Structures are given as structure tokens and as C-alpha cells.
Amino acid sequence: MALNVNWTEEAKTTYEDILNYLQEEWSAREIETFIERTDNLLSIISQQPYLFKASAYKEIRKAVMGKHNSLFYFVKNGEIYLLTFWDNRQNPAKNKFS
């Protein structure tokens, strides 16, 4: 049974930031690829929420989407909460979830 996926405000904002960046700097193909990759990843997470490794905080998990982006989330009371989309090229010390 698939778990419900909840988006935090930060997850919504960072997702939209990535889409805006792709729209400004890349093509529609990259936007479609990112959206498809996100949808596929969320499907996997909802089916197997503990598949991805825990971050420095045991309850928070990190799903690498590709070489440029990762998704941080946690599972609580049978639901998934998306915390943030992270650009892997940023300084990892700035990520409060890793």
C-alpha cells in the first residue's frame, strides 16, 4: 500500500526554484525530465519509504535524484513528508538536513 506524500512549504519552494532555473537556463526537455524523475521518485518513496539511506539525522532520508539534485524527506505516522529539494553542487554545510 502506497503511503500519502505531503509537501512542506520548503519542498514546494525549492521544487519551484529548480523548475524556474531550468526554464531560464535550459530547455523544455530538461524540465520534463526533472518532473518525470520527481514523479518516479515519489512513486518509489511512497511504496518503499525506507529504501533510501538515512542522513546524519536518522529520521531524515536522502534520495539522490541524479548528479545535480537530492530530495530530503521523513516518514511519520504512515505518511511521507518532503522537506526540501537540494542542489548537490551547493556547499553541504549549508544543508540543515544532511
N, C-alpha and C positions, 0 to 999 in steps of 0.2 A: 504494500500500500504506500502510495506516494505521500510524503509529508507536505504540508502547506508551506509556501515560501513567502516571507514577509520582507519588504524592503524598508530599511530605515531611511530617514531623510538624507543622511550622508551617502548612502548607497545610491539613491536616486540622483543626487547631485554629481557624484563622481562618475556615474554611468553617463549622464548627460554631458559632462565635461569632455569625456572621451569621444562621444559622438560629435560634439561641436568641433573638437580638434581634428577629427578625421574629415569632417565636412570642409574645414578650412584648408587643410594641408594635403589631403589625399582624394581619392575618388569614391564614387558611389559603391564601387565593388568592395573596397575596404570596409565601408560602413555595413554593407550587407554581411560580409564575412564576420565582423565583430558581433553583430546582432545574432547571427546563426550560432556562433561559438558560445555566446552567452546563453542562448536558449537551450542549446545542447547540454551545457554545463549545469544549468539549473535543473534540467530533467534528471541528470545523473545524481546530483546532490539530493534531490527530493526522493529518489529511490534508494540511494546508498549514502546517507549523510555522513558516515564516519569513514568513507573511503579515502579522503584526503588527510594529509598529516596535520597534526596539531602544531600551532605556532608556539611561541615562547609561553603563551598563556594556554594551558591545557584545554580550556573550554572553547577556544577560538581556533578555527581551522583555516588553512590556506590552500586554495585551489589555484594552481597555475594554469592560466588560460592560454598561454603562449609565451614567447620570449619577452613580450612587452608588458603584459598585464597579468595580475593575480586578483583573486576575489577572496575576501576575508568574511567569514560567517560563523555563526554558532547555532547549536541545536538546544532548544529548551522546551520542555513540556510537549514533546512531539511535534514541534514546529521549528522551521528554519528561519533565522534572521540574518539577512545580508547586512554586513557592516559597511564595507567600502570596496570599491574597485581601486587597485593600486597600480601605478606605472612602475614597473620593475627597474626602470632606469633612474629613478629618484634615489636619494640618499636613504638607505633603510633605517637609519637612526631617526628619521622624521616620521616613521610609521608607528603609530601608537598601538597597533595590533600585532606586530611581529615580535 
